[in-house]
Amino acid sequence: MVNYSDFSVFAAVSDALQPNWLVEHLKSFSKAQIDMFQRNMACVQPMFEYENGYPGGIEPIPSDGAYGKKFIRSCL
């Protein structure tokens, strides 16, 4: 089961629509928190398919794709 809170940022629509709220909220995350989100995203990334912009281009991202091998290795 995928726990989206391990790699996602959640915000209420009413908050996100306030001027500058979303930018300030995202800036509030520490480097360590961002690194944790990225590591966790790399672990679940193979479970998802991504559109690459080409006709019929929905496919899994290769293991050396979006987050690179250094994060994928930390999942093993």
C-alpha positions as CSV (number, residue, x, y, z in Angstrom):
1,M,0.0,0.0,0.0
2,V,1.3,3.5,-0.9
3,N,1.3,6.1,1.9
4,Y,1.2,9.4,-0.1
5,S,2.1,11.4,3.0
6,D,5.6,9.9,2.8
7,F,6.4,11.8,-0.4
8,S,3.6,14.4,-1.0
9,V,2.7,17.8,0.3
10,F,-1.0,18.3,1.1
11,A,-2.8,21.6,1.2
12,A,-6.4,22.7,1.4
13,V,-7.6,24.4,-1.7
14,S,-8.9,27.3,0.3
15,D,-5.3,27.8,1.7
16,A,-3.5,27.2,-1.6
17,L,-5.7,29.9,-3.3
18,Q,-4.5,32.6,-0.9
19,P,-1.9,34.9,-2.5
20,N,1.7,33.6,-1.6
21,W,0.4,30.9,0.8
22,L,1.5,27.9,-1.3
23,V,4.9,29.4,-2.0
24,E,5.5,30.2,1.6
25,H,4.2,26.7,2.7
26,L,6.6,25.0,0.3
27,K,9.5,27.2,1.5
28,S,8.8,26.1,5.1
29,F,10.1,22.6,4.4
30,S,13.7,22.0,5.5
31,K,16.4,20.5,3.3
32,A,16.1,17.3,5.3
33,Q,12.4,17.1,4.8
34,I,12.8,17.7,1.0
35,D,15.5,15.0,0.9
36,M,13.2,12.6,2.7
37,F,10.3,13.3,0.3
38,Q,12.7,12.7,-2.7
39,R,14.0,9.4,-1.2
40,N,10.5,8.2,-0.5
41,M,9.3,9.2,-4.0
42,A,12.2,7.3,-5.6
43,C,11.0,4.1,-3.7
44,V,7.5,4.3,-5.0
45,Q,8.3,5.7,-8.4
46,P,8.3,2.3,-10.2
47,M,4.7,1.8,-9.2
48,F,3.5,4.7,-11.3
49,E,3.4,5.4,-15.0
50,Y,4.3,8.8,-16.5
51,E,3.3,10.7,-19.6
52,N,6.5,11.6,-21.6
53,G,4.8,14.0,-24.1
54,Y,5.0,11.7,-27.1
55,P,2.0,9.8,-28.7
56,G,1.5,6.6,-26.8
57,G,4.2,7.8,-24.4
58,I,2.8,6.5,-21.1
59,E,5.4,4.3,-19.5
60,P,7.2,3.6,-16.3
61,I,10.3,5.8,-15.7
62,P,13.5,3.8,-15.9
63,S,15.5,3.3,-12.7
64,D,18.0,5.9,-13.7
65,G,15.2,8.4,-14.5
66,A,13.6,11.3,-12.5
67,Y,15.3,10.7,-9.2
68,G,18.4,9.0,-10.3
69,K,20.2,5.9,-9.0
70,K,21.4,7.4,-5.7
71,F,17.8,7.5,-4.3
72,I,16.8,4.2,-5.8
73,R,19.7,2.5,-4.1
74,S,18.4,3.7,-0.7
75,C,15.2,1.7,-1.2
76,L,16.9,-1.6,-1.4
